[in-house]
């Protein structure tokens, strides 16, 4: 008799649950509204306005490969076998991971086209990102958490959270992985790591974080159990890469299909000097290679080299996250498990593209540093507000580059 009213009082009501979802819903709606306004202010080469609500407005070169994997699976062939005037290198779609396109294929089973299914997966993943981040922030609206969500709305590189790319899906998986670490659930952490690693090579940083998790997570367990949970979750997460390799082997007959096409067609696959790669990324002539024709609106004209300010802002964000973690570590003598996980992932996501030599794609890969927002919550308002302002400006500039067709 006494237990019933107590349990009813403790159990959250449906109204409370809906209210807790309101901030991520508002954040998702706001980022779509802002992105639509940027698209509306951008024009293509012939002067026509970009249709944000069409799938073509969200597609770039890599999107075609993800869609082809969703439709017909993997293939690899010598380019000259099909294109007589093409260089004698390898062609195909085995340079792209299967997590996102297989999700698109699953949604397309409902009868939706592959293109619409890709948008559904992307936008659902983006909403999931805000929902999981909100849970990691404590599901409590304060100035700190509100500003953190606002920064997430205009996060650097976040224009690719709306594109037909795996960036939103991979970032959601990384956040789920962190949530598993925070909850002490190695199964959830492993599942998030598996999806992240299967979506994009950058997502494989989850494997390294989970290997290290024994030193900052699973605190209620003994050391042998902590090592076992960290190792098991990392092993399962790494199976995301093995799954990608298996699918490519099934289609092409080559276990090294990914490595072959990376080396043959993209001169990647070996470790690079990261600072040299940063310089190449900074100097890359997007404005010369992909400059739109005709009269350009003010926003597009001033955004043609926005990848340079993007690199500065990404580096500043990384330094702020690291500094915040250090301050909290000095003051509190500890970090939460989710904070350690976010710190490790943010540093790894920033560095990995430059070690791999991704001079033309780092700006979208770095968007997965979204996980670092877990530590932004602890920054001073004097830091959060300027960061929000700089992110808003950069989001508009990089968005204009994207919708004008300057970014690939």
Rosetta blueprint (number, residue, H / E / L):
1 X L
2 X H
3 X H
4 X H
5 X H
6 X H
7 X H
8 X H
9 X H
10 X H
11 X L
12 X L
13 X L
14 X H
15 X H
16 X H
17 X H
18 X H
19 X H
20 X H
21 X H
22 X H
23 X H
24 X H
25 X H
26 X H
27 X H
28 X H
29 X H
30 X H
31 X H
32 X H
33 X H
34 X H
35 X H
36 X H
37 X H
38 X H
39 X H
40 X H
41 X H
42 X L
43 X E
44 X L
45 X L
46 X L
47 X L
48 X L
49 X E
50 X L
51 X L
52 X L
53 X L
54 X L
55 X L
56 X H
57 X H
58 X H
59 X L
60 X L
61 X H
62 X H
63 X H
64 X H
65 X H
66 X H
67 X H
68 X H
69 X H
70 X H
71 X H
72 X H
73 X L
74 X L
75 X L
76 X E
77 X E
78 X E
79 X H
80 X H
81 X H
82 X L
83 X L
84 X L
85 X L
86 X L
87 X L
88 X L
89 X L
90 X E
91 X E
92 X E
93 X L
94 X L
95 X L
96 X L
97 X L
98 X H
99 X H
100 X H
101 X H
102 X H
103 X H
104 X H
105 X H
106 X H
107 X H
108 X H
109 X L
110 X L
111 X L
112 X L
113 X L
114 X H
115 X H
116 X H
117 X H
118 X H
119 X H
120 X H
121 X H
122 X H
123 X H
124 X H
125 X H
126 X H
127 X H
128 X H
129 X H
130 X H
131 X H
132 X H
133 X H
134 X H
135 X H
136 X H
137 X L
138 X L
139 X L
140 X L
141 X L
142 X L
143 X H
144 X H
145 X H
146 X H
147 X H
148 X H
149 X H
150 X H
151 X H
152 X H
153 X H
154 X L
155 X L
156 X L
157 X L
158 X H
159 X H
160 X H
161 X H
162 X L
163 X L
164 X L
165 X L
166 X L
167 X H
168 X H
169 X H
170 X H
171 X H
172 X H
173 X H
174 X H
175 X H
176 X H
177 X H
178 X H
179 X H
180 X H
181 X H
182 X H
183 X H
184 X L
185 X L
186 X H
187 X H
188 X H
189 X H
190 X H
191 X H
192 X H
193 X H
194 X H
195 X H
196 X H
197 X H
198 X H
199 X H
200 X L
201 X H
202 X H
203 X H
204 X H
205 X H
206 X H
207 X H
208 X H
209 X H
210 X H
211 X H
212 X H
213 X H
214 X H
215 X H
216 X L
217 X L
218 X L
219 X L
220 X L
221 X L
222 X L
223 X H
224 X H
225 X H
226 X H
227 X H
228 X H
229 X H
230 X H
231 X H
232 X H
233 X H
234 X H
235 X H
236 X H
237 X H
238 X H
239 X H
240 X H
241 X H
242 X H
243 X H
244 X H
245 X H
246 X H
247 X H
248 X H
249 X H
250 X H
251 X H
252 X H
253 X L
254 X L
255 X L
256 X L
257 X H
258 X H
259 X H
260 X H
261 X H
262 X H
263 X H
264 X H
265 X H
266 X H
267 X L
268 X L
269 X L
270 X L
271 X L
272 X L
273 X L
274 X H
275 X H
276 X H
277 X H
278 X H
279 X H
280 X H
281 X H
282 X H
283 X H
284 X L
285 X L
286 X H
287 X H
288 X H
289 X H
290 X L
291 X L
292 X L
293 X L
294 X L
295 X L
296 X L
297 X L
298 X H
299 X H
300 X H
301 X H
302 X L
303 X L
304 X L
305 X L
306 X H
307 X H
308 X H
309 X H
310 X H
311 X H
312 X H
313 X H
314 X H
315 X H
316 X H
317 X H
318 X H
319 X H
320 X H
321 X H
322 X H
323 X H
324 X H
325 X H
326 X H
327 X H
328 X H
329 X H
330 X H
331 X H
332 X H
333 X L
334 X L
335 X L
336 X L
337 X H
338 X H
339 X H
340 X H
341 X H
342 X H
343 X H
344 X H
345 X H
346 X H
347 X H
348 X H
349 X H
350 X H
351 X H
352 X H
353 X H
354 X H
355 X H
356 X H
357 X L
358 X L
359 X L
360 X L
361 X L
362 X H
363 X H
364 X H
365 X H
366 X H
367 X H
368 X H
369 X H
370 X H
371 X H
372 X H
373 X H
374 X H
375 X H
376 X H
377 X L
378 X L
379 X L
380 X L
381 X H
382 X H
383 X H
384 X H
385 X H
386 X H
387 X H
388 X H
389 X H
390 X H
391 X H
392 X H
393 X H
394 X H
395 X H
396 X H
397 X H
398 X H
399 X H
400 X H
401 X H
402 X H
403 X H
404 X L
405 X L
406 X L
407 X L
408 X L
